[in-house]
C-alpha cells in the first residue's frame, strides 16, 4: 500500500488504499462540474458513473463507478481508455476516511539545516529528480519533480528518508477541501440576534 509521511521520518505514515469505487480520468480538456449538469462526450461513455471530484487545473476528474451486474471496474475503464480526450484512466487512492486523493509526480524534500547546498543538489540529481524550485520558507527545502514516476512517487521519499541528512520527504498530495459545518453545542444551530 502506498503511504505518505508528512512529518519527520520517525512519525507514523498515512496509508492510502486503492478502491474500485472511483475511477480517475485525466483528459486533454478541463473536467469541471456544471450546473445544471451538461454531459460531454466522456460523460456519455460513463452513463453509470457520476463526477464527484474535479481538479480542473489538472484536467482530472474522479467518477464514482456504480457496480452493475455484468459490469466491473475493469470493463468501465476499458470503455473509456480509447476515448480521444482521455490521457489516463485508472484506480484512485483514498485516505483513511475514504476521501479520494490525487498525487502528482512532485515531491517536497527538506535536508538538515547544516547540510551544504551542493550536497543537497547532488542528492536530488542522484535520485534522478529535477529541481523545480528552492522553497523560501525553510533552509535546504526543495520542490522537485520525478516525471514519469507514476506510483513510484511513493517509494522515492522513503529512499530519501533512509539518509541521515534528509529530515522530510513526501509526494505532493492534492485533496478537495471539504467545507466545515457549523458547530452545534446542543444539537441546534445558534439563534441569530
N, C-alpha and C positions, 0 to 999 in steps of 0.2 A: 504494500500500500504506500502511495506517496505520502510524504509528511513535510511539514514546514516548521522550522524552528525560528520564530520571530525574535526570541530573546537570546540570551547568551547560550553558549554550547552546552552548559550543564543544566539548562532548563528544559522541561518537557516539550516535545514537539506536538503540533496539531496534526492529527491523522486525517487525510482526505480519502474518501471512499468513492469507488465508481458506482454509478447507478444506471439502470435501464429505464428509469422514469423519465429522463430527459435525453434529448439529443442536441448536441451543439452543432450549429451550422454557421460557417463563415462564408460570406458571399462577396461578390465583386461590387455590390451596392449596399448602401446603408440598410440595416434592419431596424425598423422603428415601429413602435406601436402607433396605430392610427385610430382615431375616434371620430365618427363611427368606424368600425373595422372595415378596411378595404383589402380584399385578398389580392396579393400579387401572384406572379407565376409560380414562385416557390411554394407559397402557402396553399395553392391549389393542388400541389402534389403531396401535401401533408394534410389531407382532409380530416384525419383522425388525431391531429396534434394541435396544440394551442401555444402561441408565443407567450411565454411567461416572464422572460427577462431578455432585455435587449441592451446591447452596448453599441450604439450607432457609430461611435468614434472608431470602433474596431471592426465594424461590419459583422458583428457576431450576434446571433440570437439563440436562445435556449428554448426549445419547444418541449412541452410535456407530451409524451407519447402515450396515448391510450392503448392499452393492450386489448386486442380483439381476437376472437377465435381465428386461427389461421394466419395471424399477423404477428410478427415478432419485431423486436428492436432491429435485428439484422435486416429483415425484409423492408422495414421503413427506411433504414439507412441506404440500402441498395436502391430504393426507389428514387432517392433524391441525389445520390452521388453523381449521376451522369448529367444533372441539370447544368445548363450553360452558366448560370450565375453562381454555382456552388464551387468554392475553393477547397472546402474541407467539411466533412461531416463525421462526427464521432461521439464517443462517450463523454459524459460530463462527470466532473468530480464535485462532490458535495462535502460541506464541512460537518462537524459533529452533530449539528441540529438539522441537517438535510437541506441547507441552502446551497444552491449551485454557486461555484466559484470559477473564475476564468484565470488561467495562468498565462503569462506571456513568456517570451524567451529572454527576459531581462532578469538581472539579479542585483541585489544590494550586497556589497561586501565592505566590511569595516575591519581594518587592521588595527593593531595596537598603536597607541599614540607615538610610541618610541621607535616604531619601525621606519627605516629610511624610505622615502618616497620611491626611490629607484627600485628597491626590493619589492614594494607593493606592485609597481607596474610590471616587474619581471614575473611575479607570481600570476598576475592577471593574464599575461601573454602565455605563460607556461600551461595554463589551463584552457588555452585556446579561446579566451574571452576577448571581446572587443570593448575598449573603453568608450562609453557614451559620454560621461562627464564626471568630474570630481564633485562630490557633494560639499556644499559650502558650510553646512551647519555642524559638521563633525570633522575631526582630524583623521586623515587617512581613510576616508569613506568614499566609495565609488559606486556609480551606477554603471553596470556592464551588460553586454549582450552576448548571448550564446545562440546565434542564428542557426536554425536547423536542428536544435537540440530536442525539440518535442518534449516528451515526458522525462527525458534525461535531465531536464532542468531541475528536477528534484534531487538528483544524485550529485550534481556538481557542488552545491553548497555543503553537502555532507562531507565530500572530499576536502573542500576548503577548510571546514571546521576541524578537521583532523590536525591541521597545522597549529603550532603554538602561537604564531604571530597573527592569526585571524580570530577576531572576537565575535563578529556577527556575519552571517551569510544566509540569505534566503531569496527564493524566487519572488518576482513581483506577482502578487495575487490581487485580483480585482473582484470586488463583491458589490452588488447593487445595494445602496443604502436603504435601509428599512426605516420608515417613519416611526417615531416612538409615540405611543399612546399616552394620553394624559394620565397622570397618576390619580388613583382613587383611594382615599383614606378609608371610607366606609362603604365602598361599592357604588357610590353615586358621583356624578360629576359635580364640581363646586357650583354653587348658585351665583350667577353674575350679580354684581352690586350696582 
